[in-house]
Amino acid sequence: MSRVSLTRVATAALAAAAALSLAACVAVPVDLRTGQPIAWPSNSTYATQGQATPVATPAPAAAPAPVVYTARLYPINDVANRAGVRPAVITDGHGGRGTFSLNYLGDAMQGEASRVEPNYPGFGRIHRDVLGVPNLQLQGPRGIANASGSRAISAQCEYVLSGPSKGTGACLFSDGARYQLHFG
């Protein structure tokens, strides 16, 4: 045999020996955090020939739950003193809109609350009318809230947020009651 043929035979024999020695090897995946072997999935999870492997669709993200703010309305005139301090609830639906509810003189009043831009037309009028401050400088995100009940009394409120779930404002009722609003 020639020297080239002998090299080819030796190379082929070496390749065959390597293939035979690896034929009995199994790769075992290992969890890099723990160093423990990862369990293989059972045979039932593999697709049979001609079938597609089913892929689980990810669960949809849950919609954020509404945030509920408890507010207190403090009377600042004699008309409001008839009803005293009033609790109210603002439910923020995460779209800049929510609901506003309170009980006033035995009447359950319902309405809505909305966030508004700093240049919202007329914002500050209720603050001025209720608090009597002619040039009120308001800083922070703003909102308005309105509610009405079955006794034909309505409430208009403005508020300014001073932090997460904190804020102050003013409410003017159609019967003349004036309140300062605190929530958070």
C-alpha positions in Angstrom: 0.0 0.0 0.0 1.1 3.5 -0.7 1.7 6.0 2.0 -1.3 8.1 1.0 -3.7 5.1 1.1 -2.4 4.2 4.5 -3.1 7.7 5.8 -6.6 7.5 4.4 -7.3 4.2 6.0 -5.9 5.4 9.4 -8.1 8.6 9.2 -11.2 6.5 8.3 -10.5 4.1 11.2 -10.1 7.0 13.6 -13.3 8.6 12.4 -15.2 5.2 12.8 -13.8 4.7 16.3 -14.9 8.2 17.3 -18.4 7.7 15.9 -18.7 4.3 17.7 -17.5 5.8 21.0 -20.0 8.7 20.8 -22.9 6.5 19.7 -23.8 5.6 23.3 -23.5 9.3 24.6 -26.5 11.3 25.5 -26.5 15.0 26.0 -28.2 16.0 29.3 -29.2 19.6 29.7 -28.2 21.1 33.0 -29.7 24.1 34.8 -26.9 26.6 35.0 -28.3 28.1 38.2 -28.5 24.9 40.2 -26.1 22.5 38.3 -28.9 19.9 38.3 -30.1 18.0 35.2 -33.2 19.3 33.6 -35.9 16.7 33.2 -36.7 15.7 29.6 -40.3 16.2 28.5 -42.4 13.0 28.2 -42.8 11.3 24.8 -46.5 12.4 24.7 -45.4 16.0 24.2 -43.6 15.3 21.0 -45.6 15.5 17.8 -46.1 12.4 15.8 -44.9 12.4 12.2 -47.1 14.7 10.1 -48.5 16.7 13.0 -47.5 20.1 14.1 -46.3 20.6 17.6 -48.9 22.7 19.4 -47.6 26.0 20.8 -49.3 27.4 23.9 -50.4 31.0 23.3 -49.3 33.4 26.1 -52.1 34.5 28.4 -53.2 38.1 27.7 -52.0 40.7 30.0 -54.6 41.6 32.7 -56.1 45.1 32.4 -55.0 47.3 35.2 -57.5 47.4 38.0 -59.2 50.7 38.7 -57.7 52.8 41.4 -60.1 54.0 44.1 -59.5 57.3 45.9 -61.3 58.3 49.0 -62.0 62.0 49.3 -63.4 64.2 52.0 -65.4 67.4 51.4 -65.1 69.9 54.1 -67.8 72.6 54.4 -66.7 76.2 54.1 -70.1 78.0 54.2 -73.4 77.8 56.2 -75.2 75.9 53.4 -72.6 73.2 53.4 -72.6 73.0 57.2 -76.1 71.5 57.1 -74.6 68.3 55.6 -71.2 68.5 57.4 -68.1 66.7 56.2 -69.0 64.4 53.3 -67.0 61.4 52.1 -66.7 60.8 48.4 -65.2 58.2 46.1 -63.3 58.8 42.9 -62.6 55.6 40.8 -59.9 56.1 38.2 -60.3 53.8 35.2 -56.8 54.5 33.9 -57.9 56.3 30.8 -58.1 59.8 32.2 -61.7 59.1 33.1 -63.5 57.6 36.1 -66.5 57.8 38.3 -67.3 60.2 41.2 -69.9 59.4 43.9 -71.0 60.9 47.2 -74.0 61.1 49.4 -75.4 64.6 50.1 -78.3 65.3 52.4 -79.5 61.7 51.9 -79.2 61.8 48.1 -76.8 59.4 46.4 -75.1 61.5 43.8 -73.3 59.8 40.9 -71.1 61.3 38.1 -67.8 61.2 36.5 -64.3 62.5 36.9 -61.8 63.4 34.1 -58.2 64.5 34.0 -57.8 67.7 32.0 -54.9 69.6 30.4 -53.3 72.6 32.2 -54.9 74.9 29.6 -58.4 73.4 30.0 -60.9 76.3 29.4 -62.4 77.7 32.6 -60.3 75.5 35.0 -59.8 77.5 38.2 -63.3 79.1 38.2 -64.7 76.8 40.9 -61.5 77.3 43.0 -61.9 81.1 42.7 -65.7 81.0 43.4 -65.4 78.6 46.4 -62.2 79.7 48.0 -62.4 83.4 47.0 -58.8 83.6 45.8 -58.7 85.8 42.6 -55.3 84.7 41.2 -54.8 81.1 42.2 -51.6 79.5 41.0 -52.2 75.7 40.6 -49.3 73.3 40.0 -49.7 69.6 39.1 -52.0 67.3 37.1 -55.6 68.6 37.1 -59.1 67.1 37.0 -62.8 67.9 37.1 -65.6 65.9 38.7 -69.4 66.3 38.4 -72.2 64.5 40.1 -76.0 64.8 40.4 -78.7 63.1 42.3 -82.4 62.5 42.2 -83.2 65.6 44.2 -82.1 67.9 41.4 -78.9 69.0 43.2 -75.6 68.8 41.4 -72.0 69.2 42.3 -69.1 70.6 40.2 -65.5 70.0 41.5 -62.0 70.8 40.4 -58.9 69.2 41.8 -55.1 69.3 41.5 -52.9 66.3 42.2 -50.0 66.9 44.5 -48.6 63.3 44.4 -49.7 59.7 43.8 -53.3 59.5 45.0 -53.1 62.8 46.8 -54.7 66.1 46.0 -56.9 69.0 46.9 -59.7 70.9 45.2 -63.0 72.7 45.6 -66.6 71.8 45.0 -69.6 74.0 44.3 -73.1 72.6 44.7 -76.1 73.9 42.9 -77.9 74.7 46.2 -75.0 77.1 47.1 -73.0 74.7 49.3 -69.2 75.2 49.0 -66.7 72.6 50.0 -62.9 72.2 50.0 -61.9 68.8 48.7 -59.0 66.6 50.0 -58.2 63.2 48.8 -55.5 60.6 49.1 
